[in-house]
Amino acid sequence: YRRRVHGKGPRGELKRNFKHCRYDFTVKKNQFKVEVWFGKVADLSAIKTVVCHLQNMMIGVTKGFRYRMRFAYAHFPINVNVEGNVVEVRNFLGEKLVRKIVIRPGVQAARTDPTKQKDELTVFGNDLEAVSLVAADIHQSCLVKNKDIRKFLDGIYVSQKETIEE
C-alpha cells in the first residue's frame, strides 16, 4: 500500500504521506475508513491521530485556517513588516536586531488594517500544520532572554484560531 492521501477542494489541494503507518485506508460511499488488524493500544490511539490529520486536511481544502497574532509590548513598540515570504520583526525590546522569519510554502501572512485592529498579524493557509508552525516560528523568534519573564511579557502571541470561511 502507498498510504498517500490527496485531498482536493474549492480552496486547493493537499497531499499527505502516511507510509510509516501500517494501517489500511479505504474509501466507500463518501466514507473514509482507517483499519488496523490485531491492534494494540498504541495502534488504536495512533489511528485517532491519523483520522484527525485527515479531518484537518478536509477542513483545510474546504474552509482554510487563520491564526490571528497580537503584539504585546510595554514600552518599545514592536514593528512588523511582511515582504514576500519573509516576516521582519524590528524594535523588539528596543533591540537593533532585525528578526527574519521565513514563511513556509502554502502559507501567507498579512498585517491587519490598523484602523480595524491595531498591532495584529494574520497567518493563513490550507494546511493547519504549516500555518501553526509559521505562527510558532514568529512567536518563538520574540522570546525574552535573560530577564524575568513574569515582568517582561513582550512578544507576539496567537490570540485567535479560526477557519477562513465560516
Backbone as CSV, one residue per row, in Angstrom:
resi,resn,N_x,N_y,N_z,CA_x,CA_y,CA_z,C_x,C_y,C_z
1,TYR,0.832,-1.193,0.000,0.000,0.000,0.000,0.874,1.252,0.000
2,ARG,0.406,2.261,-0.701,1.165,3.505,-0.739,0.869,4.376,0.470
3,ARG,-0.385,4.399,0.878,-0.806,5.199,2.033,-0.539,6.687,1.838
4,ARG,-0.770,7.166,0.628,-0.666,8.599,0.340,-2.071,9.120,0.138
5,VAL,-2.382,10.233,0.788,-3.724,10.788,0.725,-3.661,12.128,-0.009
6,HIS,-4.537,12.282,-1.001,-4.663,13.536,-1.743,-6.055,14.084,-1.478
7,GLY,-6.126,15.337,-1.068,-7.409,15.976,-0.831,-7.573,17.181,-1.727
8,LYS,-8.687,17.234,-2.463,-8.979,18.372,-3.336,-10.261,19.021,-2.870
9,GLY,-10.279,20.346,-2.939,-11.464,21.085,-2.547,-11.495,22.428,-3.241
10,PRO,-12.464,23.255,-2.876,-12.580,24.566,-3.526,-11.401,25.493,-3.230
11,ARG,-10.684,25.285,-2.133,-9.569,26.161,-1.777,-8.222,25.645,-2.275
12,GLY,-8.189,24.432,-2.829,-6.916,23.926,-3.333,-6.761,22.438,-3.085
13,GLU,-5.503,22.002,-3.026,-5.190,20.586,-2.905,-4.126,20.383,-1.832
14,LEU,-4.292,19.328,-1.040,-3.313,18.954,-0.017,-2.924,17.496,-0.212
15,LYS,-1.663,17.200,0.042,-1.165,15.829,-0.046,-0.501,15.469,1.272
16,ARG,-0.671,14.220,1.658,-0.071,13.764,2.906,0.384,12.323,2.725
17,ASN,1.523,11.991,3.285,2.085,10.656,3.154,2.026,9.960,4.514
18,PHE,1.353,8.829,4.579,1.247,8.039,5.811,1.936,6.693,5.643
19,LYS,3.055,6.650,4.903,3.702,5.367,4.633,4.299,4.738,5.889
20,HIS,4.512,5.517,6.929,5.064,4.964,8.157,4.007,4.236,8.985
21,CYS,2.728,4.409,8.656,1.642,3.763,9.390,1.286,2.436,8.726
22,ARG,1.096,1.422,9.525,0.744,0.107,8.981,-0.765,-0.127,9.094
23,TYR,-1.527,0.786,8.530,-2.979,0.704,8.621,-3.568,0.649,7.219
24,ASP,-4.791,0.148,7.128,-5.488,0.065,5.844,-6.391,1.282,5.689
25,PHE,-6.278,1.963,4.553,-7.125,3.109,4.236,-8.083,2.697,3.127
26,THR,-9.378,2.918,3.333,-10.368,2.627,2.301,-11.377,3.754,2.234
27,VAL,-11.921,3.960,1.022,-12.984,4.951,0.816,-14.155,4.230,0.174
28,LYS,-15.313,4.276,0.839,-16.529,3.655,0.312,-17.708,4.568,0.596
29,LYS,-18.424,4.935,-0.451,-19.653,5.732,-0.325,-19.434,6.984,0.511
30,ASN,-18.474,7.803,0.105,-18.159,9.065,0.806,-17.789,8.859,2.273
31,GLN,-17.265,7.707,2.598,-16.845,7.438,3.964,-15.401,6.948,3.939
32,PHE,-14.574,7.561,4.761,-13.159,7.210,4.823,-12.960,6.298,6.017
33,LYS,-12.248,5.183,5.790,-12.081,4.198,6.843,-10.599,3.904,7.045
34,VAL,-10.172,3.876,8.318,-8.808,3.501,8.678,-8.921,2.277,9.588
35,GLU,-8.282,1.179,9.183,-8.395,-0.070,9.927,-7.021,-0.582,10.334
36,VAL,-6.991,-1.281,11.450,-5.789,-1.998,11.871,-6.240,-3.393,12.309
37,TRP,-5.423,-4.364,11.967,-5.730,-5.742,12.326,-4.882,-6.150,13.525
38,PHE,-5.526,-6.699,14.539,-4.873,-7.145,15.768,-4.058,-5.998,16.379
39,GLY,-4.709,-4.846,16.516,-4.015,-3.657,17.003,-3.878,-3.624,18.512
40,LYS,-2.781,-3.087,18.960,-2.553,-2.861,20.390,-3.101,-1.475,20.755
41,VAL,-2.944,-1.095,21.995,-3.464,0.188,22.462,-2.783,1.342,21.728
42,ALA,-1.485,1.215,21.498,-0.758,2.271,20.790,-1.255,2.412,19.354
43,ASP,-1.598,1.308,18.711,-2.137,1.371,17.352,-3.489,2.065,17.319
44,LEU,-4.320,1.768,18.305,-5.647,2.372,18.337,-5.566,3.884,18.557
45,SER,-4.653,4.314,19.400,-4.518,5.759,19.610,-3.868,6.433,18.408
46,ALA,-2.984,5.729,17.712,-2.368,6.294,16.510,-3.393,6.428,15.393
47,ILE,-4.372,5.550,15.333,-5.435,5.663,14.327,-6.208,6.957,14.539
48,LYS,-6.499,7.284,15.783,-7.214,8.534,16.077,-6.399,9.738,15.596
49,THR,-5.086,9.688,15.753,-4.220,10.763,15.286,-4.278,10.878,13.762
50,VAL,-4.220,9.762,13.065,-4.293,9.769,11.601,-5.627,10.335,11.140
51,VAL,-6.718,9.924,11.788,-8.046,10.414,11.422,-8.137,11.931,11.653
52,CYS,-7.555,12.429,12.726,-7.567,13.870,12.988,-6.765,14.634,11.927
53,HIS,-5.636,14.070,11.482,-4.876,14.685,10.391,-5.729,14.756,9.126
54,LEU,-6.464,13.688,8.835,-7.308,13.655,7.645,-8.460,14.655,7.758
55,GLN,-9.049,14.775,8.949,-10.114,15.762,9.148,-9.587,17.179,8.958
56,ASN,-8.371,17.457,9.460,-7.781,18.780,9.274,-7.505,19.059,7.798
57,MET,-7.125,18.020,7.041,-6.935,18.198,5.599,-8.257,18.550,4.926
58,MET,-9.330,17.874,5.307,-10.636,18.145,4.701,-11.122,19.549,5.031
59,ILE,-10.952,19.963,6.272,-11.343,21.324,6.656,-10.478,22.343,5.922
60,GLY,-9.190,22.035,5.755,-8.276,22.964,5.096,-8.629,23.218,3.648
61,VAL,-8.980,22.172,2.890,-9.280,22.368,1.471,-10.683,22.918,1.250
62,THR,-11.538,22.897,2.276,-12.871,23.457,2.121,-13.012,24.837,2.769
63,LYS,-12.448,25.023,3.963,-12.610,26.289,4.681,-11.311,27.062,4.862
64,GLY,-10.184,26.389,5.066,-8.911,27.062,5.320,-8.756,27.416,6.793
65,PHE,-7.540,27.761,7.189,-7.243,28.080,8.589,-6.619,29.464,8.682
66,ARG,-6.950,30.183,9.757,-6.393,31.512,10.002,-6.014,31.638,11.475
67,TYR,-4.780,32.101,11.719,-4.326,32.410,13.072,-4.130,33.915,13.149
68,ARG,-4.715,34.532,14.155,-4.512,35.962,14.399,-3.512,36.101,15.540
69,MET,-2.488,36.932,15.321,-1.437,37.123,16.319,-1.395,38.587,16.717
70,ARG,-1.327,38.847,18.025,-1.285,40.219,18.533,0.097,40.510,19.099
71,PHE,0.507,41.780,19.005,1.789,42.220,19.539,1.547,42.765,20.947
72,ALA,2.329,42.302,21.898,2.245,42.785,23.277,3.568,43.450,23.626
73,TYR,3.509,44.698,24.070,4.726,45.406,24.450,4.390,46.431,25.528
74,ALA,5.376,46.688,26.380,5.192,47.633,27.474,5.712,49.023,27.106
75,HIS,6.898,49.092,26.502,7.497,50.389,26.228,7.878,50.554,24.762
76,PHE,8.663,49.623,24.234,9.127,49.734,22.850,8.118,49.085,21.909
77,PRO,7.509,49.864,21.014,6.522,49.263,20.099,7.182,48.332,19.090
78,ILE,6.614,47.144,18.955,7.135,46.145,18.019,6.681,46.534,16.616
79,ASN,7.621,46.530,15.673,7.325,46.869,14.287,7.469,45.598,13.451
80,VAL,6.419,45.233,12.726,6.419,44.016,11.922,6.097,44.382,10.480
81,ASN,6.945,43.901,9.547,6.722,44.088,8.118,6.659,42.731,7.452
82,VAL,5.751,42.590,6.475,5.648,41.368,5.691,6.071,41.708,4.272
83,GLU,7.168,41.079,3.824,7.670,41.313,2.475,7.862,39.967,1.790
84,GLY,6.984,39.667,0.844,7.076,38.384,0.147,6.815,37.233,1.101
85,ASN,7.789,36.344,1.227,7.628,35.201,2.134,8.491,35.351,3.384
86,VAL,8.760,36.594,3.791,9.566,36.859,4.988,8.817,37.847,5.881
87,VAL,8.756,37.520,7.167,8.211,38.439,8.171,9.392,39.022,8.924
88,GLU,9.484,40.351,8.975,10.569,41.025,9.686,10.020,41.661,10.960
89,VAL,10.657,41.346,12.076,10.268,41.907,13.370,11.379,42.850,13.810
90,ARG,11.026,44.112,14.043,12.001,45.129,14.434,11.606,45.750,15.777
91,ASN,12.588,46.302,16.453,12.410,47.068,17.688,11.803,46.239,18.824
92,PHE,12.062,44.932,18.849,11.590,44.105,19.960,12.462,44.394,21.170
93,LEU,11.866,44.882,22.246,12.559,45.310,23.469,13.599,46.393,23.182
94,GLY,13.411,47.144,22.094,14.340,48.209,21.741,15.632,47.730,21.116
95,GLU,15.711,46.455,20.775,16.930,45.907,20.194,17.057,46.336,18.736
96,LYS,18.281,46.458,18.271,18.539,46.822,16.877,18.461,45.607,15.954
97,LEU,18.469,44.411,16.521,18.448,43.184,15.745,17.136,43.069,14.971
98,VAL,17.233,42.755,13.675,16.050,42.517,12.845,15.853,41.007,12.755
99,ARG,14.720,40.552,13.275,14.422,39.118,13.235,13.671,38.819,11.940
100,LYS,14.169,37.840,11.190,13.536,37.471,9.922,13.028,36.040,10.018
101,ILE,11.736,35.880,9.766,11.103,34.576,9.829,10.614,34.226,8.426
102,VAL,11.078,33.107,7.901,10.670,32.676,6.565,9.326,31.956,6.664
103,ILE,8.403,32.361,5.805,7.080,31.742,5.783,7.153,30.487,4.928
104,ARG,6.586,29.402,5.430,6.625,28.115,4.738,5.732,28.136,3.491
105,PRO,6.004,27.250,2.540,5.176,27.205,1.321,3.725,26.868,1.645
106,GLY,2.801,27.505,0.941,1.373,27.274,1.147,0.766,28.124,2.244
107,VAL,1.564,28.980,2.873,1.080,29.836,3.957,1.326,31.288,3.559
108,GLN,0.410,32.158,3.945,0.555,33.585,3.697,0.407,34.332,5.011
109,ALA,1.039,35.496,5.072,0.926,36.358,6.254,0.610,37.760,5.786
110,ALA,-0.164,38.477,6.590,-0.529,39.852,6.249,-0.811,40.624,7.529
111,ARG,-0.510,41.917,7.489,-0.854,42.792,8.602,-2.322,43.177,8.487
112,THR,-3.008,43.223,9.615,-4.392,43.668,9.640,-4.425,45.184,9.522
113,ASP,-5.463,45.694,8.893,-5.619,47.139,8.728,-5.625,47.812,10.102
114,PRO,-4.721,48.783,10.343,-4.627,49.410,11.681,-5.898,50.127,12.115
115,THR,-6.753,50.528,11.174,-7.998,51.183,11.577,-8.996,50.179,12.155
116,LYS,-8.883,48.898,11.746,-9.774,47.866,12.271,-9.234,47.252,13.555
117,GLN,-7.940,46.822,13.522,-7.319,46.195,14.690,-5.847,46.581,14.721
118,LYS,-5.457,47.269,15.770,-4.075,47.717,15.892,-3.175,46.561,16.327
119,ASP,-1.931,46.554,15.828,-0.912,45.582,16.250,-1.379,44.136,16.085
120,GLU,-1.749,43.775,14.864,-2.182,42.400,14.621,-1.578,41.894,13.318
121,LEU,-1.188,40.621,13.331,-0.655,39.917,12.165,-1.537,38.697,11.936
122,THR,-1.888,38.441,10.671,-2.723,37.301,10.337,-1.916,36.302,9.516
123,VAL,-1.942,35.041,9.923,-1.276,33.959,9.209,-2.368,33.005,8.744
124,PHE,-2.407,32.702,7.430,-3.495,31.872,6.925,-3.021,30.959,5.802
125,GLY,-3.768,29.858,5.619,-3.453,28.881,4.583,-4.370,27.680,4.703
126,ASN,-4.131,26.673,3.882,-4.973,25.475,3.876,-4.450,24.379,4.793
127,ASP,-3.148,24.304,4.983,-2.538,23.244,5.781,-2.393,23.721,7.225
128,LEU,-3.154,23.106,8.124,-3.139,23.525,9.529,-1.758,23.389,10.135
129,GLU,-1.050,22.323,9.788,0.281,22.099,10.355,1.245,23.208,9.943
130,ALA,1.209,23.604,8.666,2.104,24.650,8.185,1.745,26.007,8.793
131,VAL,0.447,26.305,8.897,0.013,27.589,9.475,0.434,27.681,10.933
132,SER,0.229,26.606,11.692,0.586,26.638,13.106,2.100,26.681,13.301
133,LEU,2.876,26.053,12.404,4.329,26.115,12.518,4.857,27.519,12.230
134,VAL,4.261,28.218,11.268,4.673,29.595,10.994,4.338,30.483,12.191
135,ALA,3.153,30.301,12.765,2.782,31.081,13.950,3.731,30.787,15.111
136,ALA,4.124,29.535,15.278,5.066,29.179,16.338,6.448,29.770,16.076
137,ASP,6.882,29.782,14.807,8.178,30.387,14.469,8.192,31.874,14.810
138,ILE,7.090,32.564,14.483,7.006,34.001,14.778,7.009,34.226,16.284
139,HIS,6.240,33.430,17.014,6.180,33.570,18.467,7.535,33.301,19.112
140,GLN,8.208,32.240,18.675,9.475,31.867,19.295,10.618,32.792,18.921
141,SER,10.470,33.546,17.842,11.531,34.487,17.485,11.546,35.680,18.435
142,CYS,10.449,35.902,19.149,10.334,37.055,20.047,10.211,36.617,21.496
143,LEU,11.081,35.743,21.927,11.086,35.338,23.334,12.074,36.208,24.102
144,VAL,11.728,36.555,25.335,12.583,37.396,26.165,13.642,36.515,26.815
145,LYS,14.889,36.900,26.646,16.010,36.136,27.204,16.683,36.913,28.336
146,ASN,17.154,36.196,29.336,17.933,36.748,30.456,17.191,37.832,31.231
147,LYS,15.875,37.729,31.283,15.077,38.670,32.070,13.962,37.880,32.752
148,ASP,13.331,38.495,33.718,12.235,37.861,34.435,11.003,37.842,33.527
149,ILE,10.613,36.657,33.043,9.515,36.580,32.080,8.154,36.869,32.735
150,ARG,8.091,36.928,34.070,6.843,37.333,34.720,6.633,38.828,34.586
151,LYS,7.727,39.572,34.475,7.658,41.024,34.342,7.694,41.460,32.875
152,PHE,8.573,40.849,32.078,8.720,41.212,30.676,7.821,40.302,29.840
153,LEU,6.619,40.774,29.570,5.631,39.978,28.848,5.579,40.338,27.371
154,ASP,6.579,41.066,26.875,6.588,41.488,25.484,6.689,40.273,24.569
155,GLY,6.073,40.372,23.394,6.157,39.296,22.421,5.009,39.355,21.438
156,ILE,4.965,38.366,20.567,3.877,38.214,19.597,3.177,36.909,19.930
157,TYR,1.899,37.005,20.248,1.151,35.860,20.749,-0.029,35.543,19.839
158,VAL,-0.387,34.251,19.735,-1.576,33.844,18.993,-2.787,34.211,19.829
159,SER,-3.671,35.038,19.253,-4.844,35.467,20.009,-6.108,34.733,19.571
160,GLN,-6.137,34.247,18.316,-7.356,33.613,17.829,-6.998,32.592,16.757
161,LYS,-7.684,31.439,16.818,-7.547,30.400,15.801,-8.933,30.168,15.223
162,GLU,-9.035,30.257,13.872,-10.351,30.150,13.261,-10.218,29.638,11.835
163,THR,-11.357,29.287,11.243,-11.383,28.946,9.830,-11.627,30.217,9.038
164,ILE,-11.137,30.247,7.797,-11.279,31.449,6.978,-12.735,31.624,6.545
165,GLU,-13.341,30.571,6.044,-14.743,30.622,5.616,-15.599,29.971,6.701
166,GLU,-16.603,30.692,7.127,-17.458,30.178,8.206,-18.489,29.231,7.717
